[in-house]
Amino acid sequence: MMRIGQGFDVHAFAPVGSATQFALGGISIPDDRGVVAHSDGDVLLHALMDAILGALGLEDIGHQFPDTDPAYQNADSRDLLKAVVQLMRDAGFSVINVDATVLLEAPKVKPYRPLMIAAIAEGLGCDVSCVSVKATTTEKLGFVGRGEGLAAQVVVLLSANRA
């Protein structure tokens, strides 16, 4: 049996000068803005977790890791991904492939893509060939185009493990 899930996440950028980096795809990206979030605000890992949870028919990360719970304040999304991956394994599934798109005007994702792919594959326990990370701008349209925030969309294919 196979299952498909999709996830989407968005976060606003904090004001310029508020940070020296932000989390994206499980790595730190140098930037003079952070993101406004309860956790580390890694939109790519958040969308990935929601895609996995959706494929499993479970409630989203807002339910799994509520922003009203102080335990998740400044949480590292890599740790949250570990918990979601454990739910996936407990349900008897594994990742076949991940297709992710980051919507972001700046900074450019291309130099960090191999590191993101490696971090995601490691977090999922799959080969890097199973993970695709792409980036696009919105041609200066909308909140992404104005540099107010960033977003990520992820599709994941899971397969039931054979007993």
trRosetta pair geometry for C-beta under 8 A, 3 or more apart (Angstrom, degrees):
i j d omega theta_ij theta_ji phi_ij phi_ji
1 159 7.4 148 85 -156 47 54
1 160 4.3 45 55 -5 89 130
2 96 7.0 -9 -134 -14 112 148
2 157 6.2 -7 -173 -173 114 94
2 158 6.7 156 -158 83 61 51
2 159 5.2 -27 -102 -99 79 68
2 160 7.4 -117 -70 -2 36 78
3 55 4.1 123 124 -175 110 91
3 56 7.0 113 112 -71 158 37
3 57 8.0 -90 -153 -28 147 87
3 93 6.9 -44 34 -124 120 146
3 157 7.5 157 81 -156 43 49
3 158 4.7 -13 60 60 92 103
3 159 8.0 -177 21 -77 70 26
3 160 7.9 82 -9 -45 100 82
4 55 6.0 -135 118 -108 12 101
4 155 6.7 -9 -170 -172 98 96
4 156 7.1 158 -154 82 51 49
4 157 5.6 -20 -100 -101 74 69
4 158 7.8 -172 -78 20 26 74
5 50 7.5 -166 155 127 116 55
5 51 4.2 132 112 178 99 58
5 52 5.9 164 68 -77 152 12
5 53 7.0 147 -165 62 154 40
5 54 3.6 141 -150 79 106 94
5 55 3.0 -96 -30 -39 114 83
5 56 7.3 -12 -63 0 144 60
5 155 7.3 167 87 -152 45 51
5 156 5.1 -10 59 57 91 97
5 158 7.1 28 1 -6 106 111
6 50 7.9 -15 118 114 40 96
6 51 5.4 -20 -142 -115 13 91
6 54 6.2 -55 44 82 46 158
6 153 7.1 -4 -174 -174 99 87
6 154 6.7 166 -154 88 54 53
6 155 4.9 -19 -101 -100 84 73
6 156 7.6 176 -83 17 37 70
7 46 7.3 -163 156 125 129 57
7 47 3.9 152 113 -175 103 57
7 48 6.2 -137 57 -43 145 9
7 49 6.8 125 -128 65 167 46
7 50 3.1 131 -128 79 116 98
7 51 3.5 -98 -8 -41 104 75
7 52 7.6 -15 -35 7 135 58
7 53 7.7 80 -84 39 121 91
7 54 6.4 -174 -67 0 81 127
7 152 7.9 9 108 108 92 92
7 153 7.2 170 89 -153 52 45
7 154 4.7 -4 56 56 95 100
7 156 7.6 20 1 -3 104 108
8 47 5.5 20 -110 -123 14 107
8 50 7.1 -74 29 86 41 147
8 151 6.9 0 -173 -178 86 107
8 152 7.2 179 -146 90 47 52
8 153 5.0 -5 -103 -105 84 76
8 154 7.7 -172 -72 22 42 68
9 43 4.4 -171 99 -152 107 74
9 44 7.8 -125 56 -44 121 16
9 46 3.9 77 -77 98 169 118
9 47 4.3 -130 7 -57 98 82
9 50 6.8 154 -51 2 101 137
9 151 6.7 176 92 -151 46 64
9 152 5.6 0 54 52 87 90
10 43 6.4 40 -99 -127 18 128
10 149 6.0 54 179 142 90 135
10 150 7.3 -176 -146 95 60 39
10 151 4.3 -18 -99 -101 83 93
10 152 8.0 -176 -75 20 47 58
11 35 4.3 43 131 -178 134 125
11 36 6.2 -179 -178 60 91 64
11 37 5.2 -27 -132 -64 135 110
11 41 4.6 109 -144 -163 169 106
11 43 5.3 -139 6 -66 103 107
11 149 5.8 -168 99 -156 41 108
11 150 6.4 -5 59 57 79 77
11 151 7.9 163 18 -85 55 51
12 35 6.8 139 80 -159 42 72
12 36 4.6 -2 70 33 97 119
12 143 7.6 -71 -107 173 82 132
12 148 6.0 -41 -141 155 86 81
12 149 4.2 -68 -110 -84 42 115
13 22 8.0 -93 -124 -56 81 160
13 33 4.4 17 -175 153 111 142
13 34 7.4 143 -161 83 63 33
13 35 6.0 -61 -109 -105 43 61
13 36 7.3 58 118 -7 8 87
13 147 6.9 -35 22 157 150 69
13 148 6.2 -160 29 175 98 29
13 149 5.5 -158 -12 -91 74 47
13 150 7.1 75 -56 -11 93 88
14 18 4.0 -97 126 79 122 153
14 19 6.2 92 61 -10 131 112
14 33 5.4 170 63 -169 71 80
14 34 4.3 13 23 63 132 80
14 35 6.3 -157 -16 -106 88 6
14 36 5.4 134 -72 -57 78 78
15 18 5.0 104 66 -32 72 121
15 33 7.0 -152 106 -122 18 94
16 32 5.3 31 -159 115 75 113
16 33 5.6 -52 -95 -72 48 94
17 32 5.8 1 -66 169 36 107
17 33 7.9 13 15 -83 34 60
18 32 7.7 100 35 155 54 63
18 33 6.1 38 47 -137 98 52
18 34 5.3 -95 108 17 103 98
19 22 6.3 77 114 -62 151 81
19 31 6.9 26 95 90 103 80
19 32 6.8 142 73 179 60 28
19 33 5.9 32 45 153 103 17
19 34 3.2 110 -30 -48 150 92
20 30 6.7 -36 159 -144 72 71
20 31 7.4 131 165 67 26 40
20 32 6.8 -3 -111 -107 42 48
21 28 4.4 21 165 -180 141 104
21 29 6.0 153 -159 73 81 41
21 30 5.3 -48 -96 -103 88 37
21 31 6.0 100 -122 32 33 71
21 34 7.6 32 82 -97 38 77
22 28 7.3 152 75 -150 19 64
22 29 5.6 -23 62 57 71 96
22 31 5.6 -30 7 50 97 125
22 33 6.8 -17 -36 100 128 68
22 34 5.2 146 -87 -141 98 50
22 35 5.0 92 -146 -15 135 95
22 40 7.9 146 -168 167 65 84
22 41 6.6 -53 -165 87 107 117
23 26 7.3 15 -173 -104 99 12
23 27 7.2 157 -148 79 63 27
23 28 6.1 -43 -93 -96 59 57
23 29 7.5 143 -119 10 10 86
23 35 7.8 -88 42 22 74 125
23 40 4.3 33 15 145 147 120
23 41 6.4 136 51 71 99 69
23 42 4.0 -62 118 -77 111 98
23 45 7.6 -37 141 13 114 125
23 76 7.8 174 -106 -144 160 65
23 77 6.2 155 134 19 145 119
24 27 6.7 -33 70 63 63 74
24 29 5.0 8 25 -17 117 129
24 42 6.0 177 -95 -140 28 79
24 43 6.9 -7 -120 41 81 83
24 44 5.4 78 -169 3 66 123
24 102 6.9 53 -170 -124 122 149
24 109 7.5 -111 134 -118 143 99
24 112 7.2 68 86 120 114 149
24 116 6.8 -41 121 -102 80 124
24 150 7.7 -32 -104 115 124 155
25 42 7.1 -158 -10 -168 23 111
25 44 4.3 -16 -68 88 65 156
25 45 6.8 153 -114 -44 22 84
25 100 7.7 141 -101 113 104 157
25 102 7.6 -69 -46 -61 111 136
25 112 7.2 143 55 135 134 112
25 115 7.5 114 106 102 121 77
25 116 3.0 4 136 -142 150 109
25 117 7.7 -16 179 -41 134 37
25 119 6.0 116 141 66 79 124
25 120 6.0 -59 -166 -47 86 108
25 133 6.1 31 -113 -124 142 153
26 42 6.8 74 -60 -161 40 153
26 44 7.6 -90 -12 89 69 117
26 45 5.9 107 -57 -68 77 125
26 77 7.1 -120 -90 89 63 102
26 78 5.2 88 -132 -84 94 103
26 81 7.5 -40 -87 7 112 157
26 116 6.5 132 45 -139 88 60
26 119 3.3 -174 95 142 130 132
26 120 5.9 -179 5 -61 135 60
26 122 7.9 178 147 57 161 104
26 123 6.1 -146 -95 -32 151 137
27 112 6.2 -167 83 -170 139 114
27 115 4.8 49 -68 132 163 118
27 116 5.8 -106 13 -81 118 65
27 119 5.4 -162 -45 -27 90 156
29 107 6.2 -173 167 54 118 124
29 112 5.9 -41 -102 -74 97 167
30 107 7.3 36 79 -11 69 166
31 34 7.8 152 89 -74 103 35
31 107 5.6 -141 -87 -13 107 118
34 41 7.3 111 163 43 84 148
35 40 7.9 68 56 153 113 49
35 41 3.5 -171 90 139 126 154
35 43 7.6 -152 -142 -33 165 98
35 149 7.6 80 -135 -137 96 79
35 150 7.4 -76 -103 36 124 105
36 41 7.0 119 71 -102 24 144
37 40 6.7 2 90 102 135 16
37 41 3.0 174 2 -77 150 96
38 67 3.8 -173 -31 -137 165 101
38 72 6.1 41 132 113 113 100
38 73 6.2 -84 179 -109 79 53
38 74 8.0 -102 154 -36 47 37
38 75 7.7 16 120 17 82 97
39 42 7.5 -62 111 16 112 81
39 46 7.9 153 62 -79 134 114
39 65 7.2 26 -59 138 135 134
39 67 7.8 -106 -23 -104 81 87
39 72 5.6 -51 -78 166 97 93
39 73 7.6 -158 -90 -151 47 14
39 74 6.6 94 -149 -155 39 7
39 75 4.1 -46 -129 55 101 88
39 76 7.6 -144 -178 -29 103 8
39 77 6.0 104 138 -67 134 81
39 80 6.9 -16 -141 -28 159 145
40 74 6.6 59 -67 -165 67 51
40 75 6.6 -104 -12 86 84 48
40 76 5.7 40 -23 -116 137 40
40 77 5.3 -110 53 -16 113 93
41 46 7.9 -43 -166 -28 30 136
41 77 8.0 -104 51 -43 21 127
42 45 4.2 24 115 29 123 110
42 46 6.1 153 89 -20 66 88
42 77 3.9 -114 40 19 128 157
43 46 5.5 -58 -141 40 30 114
43 47 6.1 30 160 -19 67 106
43 102 7.3 114 91 -129 115 90
43 150 5.8 -158 15 106 155 96
43 151 6.0 -142 179 -145 149 25
43 152 4.2 146 130 4 98 110
44 47 6.1 -54 -147 36 26 107
44 48 6.4 29 151 -19 61 108
44 100 6.0 62 -152 -180 97 143
44 102 5.9 -34 -81 -85 109 108
44 116 6.9 -25 128 -160 166 126
44 120 7.7 -84 140 -81 117 124
44 133 7.3 20 -150 -131 139 117
44 152 4.4 -177 -90 -115 54 167
44 154 7.3 103 -162 -58 60 122
45 48 5.3 -52 -145 38 36 117
45 49 6.3 38 156 -21 67 102
45 77 4.0 123 89 145 144 131
45 78 6.9 -91 -127 -71 160 49
45 80 7.3 114 140 72 121 107
45 81 5.4 -83 -166 -60 114 123
45 120 7.6 -158 -93 -103 81 90
45 123 7.6 -37 -125 120 112 173
46 49 5.9 -51 -148 34 30 110
46 50 6.5 27 153 -15 63 106
46 61 6.0 -122 -153 45 79 163
46 77 6.4 -81 -53 -133 73 134
46 152 7.3 125 60 57 85 122
47 50 5.7 -55 -148 39 32 111
47 51 6.3 38 151 -24 65 104
47 100 7.0 125 94 -134 125 102
47 152 4.2 -141 2 102 146 101
47 153 6.0 -136 -165 -115 148 17
47 154 4.2 136 128 3 103 109
48 51 5.6 -53 -150 33 31 113
48 52 6.6 28 154 -16 65 103
48 81 6.9 12 96 -116 120 114
48 98 6.5 11 -128 -148 106 135
48 100 6.7 -29 -74 -90 97 128
48 120 6.8 -153 -105 -140 164 114
48 152 8.0 -31 -29 128 76 134
48 154 4.8 -100 -82 163 56 177
48 156 6.9 91 -152 -56 68 129
49 52 5.8 -55 -150 37 33 109
49 53 6.2 30 154 -16 67 109
49 61 5.0 66 108 -72 127 124
49 64 7.7 -125 160 57 125 149
49 77 7.7 -130 -25 -168 132 97
49 80 6.4 -27 -88 129 157 105
49 81 5.9 -123 -76 -101 105 68
49 84 4.5 -160 -139 -51 94 169
50 53 5.6 -54 -141 42 32 111
50 54 6.0 37 156 -23 65 107
50 60 5.1 10 -124 -141 96 94
50 61 5.6 -80 -69 -9 82 102
50 154 7.5 128 63 56 87 112
51 54 5.7 -54 -147 36 27 113
51 55 6.5 29 154 -19 62 105
51 98 7.6 116 96 -132 150 91
51 154 4.4 -102 -29 103 145 103
51 155 6.2 -176 -141 -125 136 19
51 156 4.2 119 135 4 121 111
52 55 5.8 -55 -150 35 31 111
52 56 6.4 21 153 -11 64 110
52 84 5.4 105 84 157 137 119
52 85 7.4 -49 -177 -82 166 52
52 87 7.8 120 133 78 115 107
52 88 5.5 -60 -179 -72 120 128
52 95 7.8 -53 -104 -85 109 101
52 156 5.6 -19 -73 73 64 163
52 158 7.1 96 -136 -61 72 129
53 56 5.7 -63 -150 43 31 108
53 58 4.5 -91 -163 76 83 100
53 59 6.8 -47 170 87 128 28
53 60 5.8 140 97 -112 145 37
53 61 6.7 -173 -6 -50 153 67
53 64 6.9 -126 -102 -31 146 138
53 84 6.3 -77 -56 -143 93 114
53 87 7.4 21 -100 97 78 146
54 57 7.5 40 -177 -71 32 27
54 58 7.7 -95 -62 52 21 64
54 60 7.5 19 -61 -89 84 79
55 93 7.5 177 122 160 116 165
55 156 5.8 -92 -30 87 143 103
55 157 7.7 160 -119 -129 146 21
55 158 4.8 126 144 8 144 124
56 87 6.7 107 142 133 177 106
56 88 6.2 -126 -66 -103 134 68
56 91 5.3 133 -140 34 116 175
56 93 6.7 -145 -92 23 94 149
56 158 7.4 19 -63 35 75 168
58 64 7.6 51 141 -66 120 116
58 87 6.6 -19 -26 160 171 141
59 62 7.9 -91 153 67 98 73
59 63 3.6 -28 133 61 128 156
59 64 6.6 168 93 -43 89 79
60 63 5.6 103 60 12 60 97
60 64 7.1 -122 118 0 34 97
61 64 5.2 -57 -134 46 41 110
61 65 5.4 -20 -180 36 80 102
61 80 7.0 55 -145 167 119 133
61 84 7.6 -40 -94 -76 96 131
62 65 7.4 -66 -113 65 15 63
62 66 6.3 50 174 -107 56 59
62 67 7.0 -37 -137 -8 78 93
63 66 6.8 7 -135 -67 20 88
64 80 7.8 115 114 -164 119 102
64 83 7.3 157 166 116 124 125
64 84 7.1 57 156 -84 168 91
65 69 7.1 -117 -173 52 51 128
65 72 4.8 126 178 -105 97 149
65 75 6.8 -106 -174 56 136 166
65 80 5.5 -28 -53 -130 161 123
65 83 7.8 120 -62 72 115 147
66 69 4.8 96 73 -7 89 102
66 72 7.1 159 72 22 42 143
67 72 6.6 -99 -106 89 42 126
69 72 5.2 66 84 8 97 103
70 73 5.2 -18 -161 -14 57 120
71 75 7.6 41 129 -73 61 119
72 75 4.4 -43 -158 -24 63 135
72 80 7.6 55 -134 -83 108 121
75 79 6.3 -114 -179 65 93 118
75 80 5.9 78 138 -46 128 111
76 79 4.6 82 76 2 94 105
76 80 7.4 -174 95 -5 50 84
77 80 5.1 -50 -147 39 46 114
77 81 6.1 54 151 -26 71 99
78 81 5.5 -47 -148 32 32 115
78 82 6.8 42 149 -25 60 97
78 119 7.4 -82 -103 178 118 108
78 123 6.0 -125 -145 -101 81 126
79 82 5.6 -44 -155 24 36 116
79 83 7.1 36 148 -16 62 100
80 83 5.7 -52 -158 33 39 112
80 84 6.6 35 147 -15 68 104
81 84 5.5 -56 -148 39 37 110
81 85 6.1 40 153 -21 69 105
81 123 4.7 7 122 178 140 132
81 124 7.7 -71 168 -65 118 65
82 85 5.7 -54 -145 37 30 112
82 86 6.4 33 153 -22 63 103
82 123 6.9 -104 -67 -154 66 86
83 86 5.6 -51 -152 32 32 113
83 87 6.8 36 148 -20 62 100
84 87 5.5 -48 -153 32 37 114
84 88 6.5 40 147 -20 65 102
85 88 5.4 -50 -150 34 36 116
85 89 6.4 35 152 -17 67 104
85 123 6.7 -164 -44 157 144 73
85 124 6.1 -167 -108 -122 125 46
85 125 6.8 124 -172 2 138 109
86 89 5.7 -52 -144 39 34 110
86 90 6.1 37 154 -21 65 106
87 90 5.7 -54 -145 37 29 113
87 91 6.4 25 155 -16 63 108
88 91 5.9 -62 -152 39 28 108
88 93 5.0 -83 -177 74 83 100
88 94 7.2 112 142 -94 113 33
88 95 7.6 22 158 -48 155 81
88 158 6.8 -133 -155 -127 115 139
89 92 7.6 53 180 -69 34 19
89 93 7.3 -111 -86 59 27 56
89 94 7.3 44 -98 -82 71 74
92 160 5.6 18 125 -153 103 80
92 161 5.1 -127 -177 37 72 96
92 163 7.8 -23 -146 -69 129 89
93 158 4.3 22 177 171 128 124
93 159 6.5 150 -152 75 77 32
93 160 5.7 -52 -96 -98 73 45
93 161 6.6 -160 -100 -16 17 84
94 125 7.5 -84 -145 90 102 110
94 126 7.3 139 170 -80 97 106
94 158 6.7 152 75 -155 26 79
94 159 6.0 -26 62 62 77 83
94 161 5.7 78 -10 -68 106 97
95 98 6.4 -14 -168 -42 129 96
95 124 4.8 -6 6 174 153 129
95 125 7.6 140 25 67 112 75
95 126 4.7 -85 78 -45 117 146
95 130 6.2 114 125 148 106 140
95 156 6.4 -66 -130 -167 97 109
95 157 7.4 95 -163 78 60 57
95 158 6.1 -51 -100 -104 43 69
95 159 8.0 51 153 18 6 81
96 130 6.8 -158 147 -148 32 117
96 157 4.2 -52 61 104 116 103
96 158 6.5 176 1 -113 90 14
96 159 5.0 87 -55 -21 110 107
97 130 4.7 -137 -106 -165 64 75
97 131 7.3 -170 -157 -72 66 34
97 132 7.3 27 177 0 106 98
97 156 7.4 -170 96 -147 45 53
97 157 5.2 22 48 41 77 109
98 120 6.6 -121 79 152 158 133
98 124 7.1 -159 -31 -50 137 166
98 126 7.9 145 -6 64 108 147
98 130 6.5 68 14 136 80 80
98 131 4.8 2 58 -119 111 70
98 132 6.7 -169 97 33 65 65
98 154 6.4 -19 -167 -165 95 107
98 155 7.5 157 -156 84 47 50
98 156 5.1 -10 -106 -105 74 84
98 157 7.9 -145 -68 24 39 69
99 132 4.8 2 -118 62 63 117
99 134 7.9 3 -175 5 76 109
99 154 7.1 153 82 -156 49 56
99 155 4.8 -7 59 59 99 96
99 156 7.8 -169 25 -75 65 41
100 120 7.7 -135 -3 -117 149 167
100 131 7.6 -3 8 -171 112 82
100 132 6.5 173 29 93 68 64
100 133 4.9 -13 72 -110 111 66
100 134 6.9 171 93 27 57 67
100 152 6.3 -4 -171 -174 102 108
100 153 7.2 163 -153 86 55 47
100 154 4.5 -12 -103 -104 85 87
100 155 7.8 -165 -73 27 46 57
101 133 8.0 158 -87 -161 28 48
101 134 4.9 -22 -108 74 74 97
101 135 7.0 148 -163 -98 61 26
101 136 6.2 -4 -173 9 110 106
101 152 6.8 166 87 -153 48 60
101 153 5.0 -4 57 58 97 93
101 154 7.7 -171 24 -75 60 47
102 109 5.5 132 68 -82 138 156
102 133 6.9 21 -13 -175 107 93
102 134 7.2 -172 22 93 71 46
102 135 4.5 -24 66 -108 97 83
102 136 7.6 159 81 25 52 59
102 150 6.7 0 -177 177 93 114
102 151 7.5 159 -160 88 51 46
102 152 4.9 -23 -105 -101 65 90
103 135 7.6 167 -82 -158 22 65
103 136 6.0 -24 -108 73 66 82
103 137 7.4 96 -161 -140 66 19
103 138 5.9 44 -170 -49 112 101
103 144 4.9 -45 141 -130 106 161
103 150 6.3 167 86 -163 65 64
103 151 4.3 0 51 61 115 92
103 152 7.0 -162 15 -77 75 37
103 153 7.5 49 -20 -5 107 96
104 107 7.6 -13 147 57 125 39
104 109 6.3 106 60 -44 133 110
104 135 6.0 -46 43 -159 102 113
104 137 7.1 -67 85 -100 37 59
104 144 6.6 -104 -94 -160 27 107
104 150 4.4 11 -95 -127 94 114
104 151 7.8 -169 -57 35 70 53
105 137 5.1 67 -106 -134 59 103
105 138 7.2 -64 -66 29 90 80
105 140 7.3 75 -111 -87 130 52
105 144 6.1 152 -29 158 92 73
105 145 6.2 110 -69 -129 127 31
105 147 5.3 -82 57 -83 139 75
106 147 6.6 -11 39 -114 98 108
108 111 6.5 79 100 3 101 93
108 135 7.4 138 -166 99 57 153
109 112 5.8 -85 -166 54 54 100
109 113 5.9 78 141 -64 87 86
109 116 7.6 -18 -173 -8 101 152
109 133 7.4 -129 158 142 131 109
109 135 3.6 145 35 -46 140 156
110 113 5.7 -26 -148 -16 33 119
110 135 6.9 -116 -49 38 64 130
112 115 5.3 -63 -167 47 65 113
112 116 5.7 68 136 -28 88 104
113 116 5.7 -58 -144 36 30 111
113 117 6.2 29 160 -19 66 106
113 133 5.5 -176 -145 85 83 113
113 135 7.6 -121 -82 -11 107 112
114 117 5.7 -53 -145 36 31 112
114 118 6.3 31 156 -18 64 107
115 118 5.7 -56 -148 38 30 111
115 119 6.2 29 155 -19 65 108
116 119 5.8 -57 -146 38 30 109
116 120 6.1 26 158 -16 66 108
116 133 5.0 -28 105 19 127 177
117 120 5.9 -57 -145 39 27 108
117 121 6.1 27 157 -18 64 110
117 128 5.3 71 142 -154 108 97
117 131 4.8 156 -151 101 81 119
117 132 7.7 3 -112 -109 113 17
117 133 5.4 -139 -70 8 83 116
118 121 5.9 -56 -143 39 27 110
118 122 6.2 29 157 -20 63 108
118 128 5.9 -18 -91 -99 58 121
119 122 5.8 -55 -148 37 28 112
119 123 6.3 28 154 -18 63 109
120 123 5.7 -57 -148 38 30 112
120 124 6.2 15 158 -7 66 112
120 131 5.0 147 95 -146 121 152
120 133 7.1 147 4 -55 150 122
121 124 6.0 -66 -144 46 28 102
121 126 5.4 -104 -150 77 76 72
121 127 6.2 -43 -158 135 129 15
121 128 4.5 -83 -40 -85 165 56
121 130 6.6 124 -116 57 100 94
121 131 4.9 -123 -65 -5 90 139
122 125 7.6 29 -176 -70 29 38
124 130 7.7 -124 97 97 140 126
124 131 7.4 154 30 -72 141 120
126 130 4.4 -64 145 59 128 147
126 131 7.0 135 89 -40 115 98
127 130 5.2 103 66 -6 75 102
128 131 5.9 -68 -156 39 46 106
137 140 7.5 17 154 -35 120 50
137 144 7.3 173 -166 135 55 111
137 145 7.0 85 168 -102 91 72
138 141 4.7 -108 140 60 100 82
138 142 5.4 -54 136 45 154 108
138 144 4.4 99 3 83 133 117
138 145 4.3 -99 83 -55 103 94
139 145 6.4 -25 79 -109 40 124
140 145 4.0 91 175 -173 19 113
140 146 7.4 75 -168 -65 62 48
141 144 7.7 17 82 64 58 88
141 145 4.3 124 41 -24 26 157
142 145 5.1 99 51 14 60 104
142 146 7.1 -124 110 0 32 93
143 146 5.9 -59 -143 42 31 106
143 148 4.2 -79 -168 65 83 122
143 149 5.1 8 141 34 115 104
144 147 7.8 39 174 -70 32 23
144 148 7.4 -86 -69 50 21 77
144 149 6.3 -68 -86 79 59 70
144 150 6.3 82 -122 -112 94 41
144 151 6.1 -74 -77 9 126 103
